[in-house]
Amino acid sequence: MTESRGTRGLFSSIVEPFRQLRFGVYAILLSVLFLLAAGWIFYTAFMDQYQQVMGLFNVVDEDVQWELVTNDIFKKHVWRVAGLFLVYLVALCWILFKISHRVYGPLISVERFVEELAAGHYQKRLKIRQKDDLQRLTEKLNSLASSLEGSKAGAKARSD
């Protein structure tokens, strides 16, 4: 295996997000549950208010009472809310992907690097993107690899 790359390939960018967004799925599910609960509260409040108005004014015949509220204006607002919800979910997914990519990506590189060290490849060095988190950990792991490489070289020189 060569040195850890500074950027991830297309395969890693497509496949690994499914693993890295595990916590993102929780955030999305929590958001959806919150929005469904808020929608249910709004719906029940609307229905209670509607029933009260219908009872007070007895405006329309009971068979056609829904025509009063399910008109074009109501439908337009329902589509707006649905569109806003869709935009919210897309933005949430994008933000979660970007944030988790900055943390999970370096963790994958660190995991691969530690596997290389465990296999005795002390000459390897870890490289992650400058904008990624965990830069200090990368520096410390590279320092450890240098120390191990120096120890191995010293032991080899002593045995010769």
N, C-alpha and C positions, 0 to 999 in steps of 0.2 A: 504494500500500500504506500502511496506517495504521501507527501506532506498534506495535512488537512488544508483544504481549499479555503480561500477567502470568500468565495461566493458559492452558492449551491447551484446544482444543475437543474435542468427542467424537470427531470423525474422527481428529484427531492422537493422541488417547489410545488409539484402537483400531488404527490402521494403523501408526503409527511404532514401537510396541513391537516389532513383528516385525523392524524394522531395528535398533533399539537393543539387542535381546537377542542379537545375534550372539555377543557374548562370553559371554552367559548360556548359550547353546546348548553352547558348549565346556565350561562348568562342569558342565552337566547331563550331557553325554556322558561327561565324566571321572568324574563320580559314578556313573553307571550302569555304566561299565566297572569301576570299583573294586568296586561291589557285586556285579557278576557274577563278578569274580575271587575275591572273598571267598566268595561262594556256592559257586563251583567248589571252592575249597579246603575249605570246610566239607563239601561233598558227598563229595569224595574221601576226606577223613578219616573221615567217617561210614561210607562203604562199606568202607574198610580195616578199621575197627574192627568193623563188622558181620561181615565175612568171617572175621575172627579169632575172634570169639565163636562164630559158627556152626561153625567148624572145631574149636574147643576143646570145645564142649559138645554139638555135634550135636543141638541141641534139637528141631528140627522137620524134617519131610520136606522135601527140596529143592524139591519142586513147590509147596509152600505156605509157604516161608520168608518171603516178603514180608508175609504176614498178620501176622507178629509185630511188624513195625515200622510198617506202614501202617494203623494202627488209628485210632480217633476222636481220641485224644490227639495223635497225630502230625499228623493233618489239621488239628486245631484250631490247632496251633502254626504250621503252614505258612500258614494263612490270616492269623494274627496278623502273621507276618513280611511277607507280601504287603501287608497293610493298612498296616503301618508304612512299608514302602517307598513306597507310594502317598502317604501323608501327607508323607513326606520330600520326594518330588518336587514336590508341590504347594507346600509351604513354601519349597523352594529356588526354584521359579519365582516365587513372590510376592516373596521377598526380592531376587532378582536384578532383577525388574521395578522394585521400589521404588528400589533403589540406582542402577540404570542410568537410571531416569527423572529422578533428581536431577542426573545428569551429562549425559546425552544431550539431554534437553529444552532446557537452556540452550544447548547447542552448536547445536541447530537454530535457536534464536532468534538467536544470534550470527552464524551463517551468513547468515540472512536479512537481518540488520542490515548486515553487511558488503556484501552485494549492493546494498542501498539506498545505502550510502555510495559504492560504486563507480559507481552510476548518477547520483551527484551530488545526492542528497537529503540534504543535510547537516543539515536541521532535524529529522530523525528522531532518536529516542532509544530506547535499548534498555532494556527492562524485563523482569526475570525475577522469579520468586517469591522472597521473602526467604529461604525455607528452602533454595533451590537453591544448589548450589556455583557457583563462578565469579563471585561478587559483585564481587570486586576487578577482574576483567577487564571486567565490565560498566561499572564506574565509569570505568575507563581508556578504554574505547571511547566512552563518552558524552562524556568530556573531549576526546577526539580529534575527535568530531563537532562539538563546540562550537568548537574551534579552527579546524576546516575551515570551519564556517559563518561564523566571524568573519573568516577570510581571504577568503572569497568576498564577504562584505559590504564589506570594506575595498577589495578589488580593484574591486568594482562602483562604490564611491564615488569612487575615483581615476579611473575611466574616464569618470565623468559630469562 
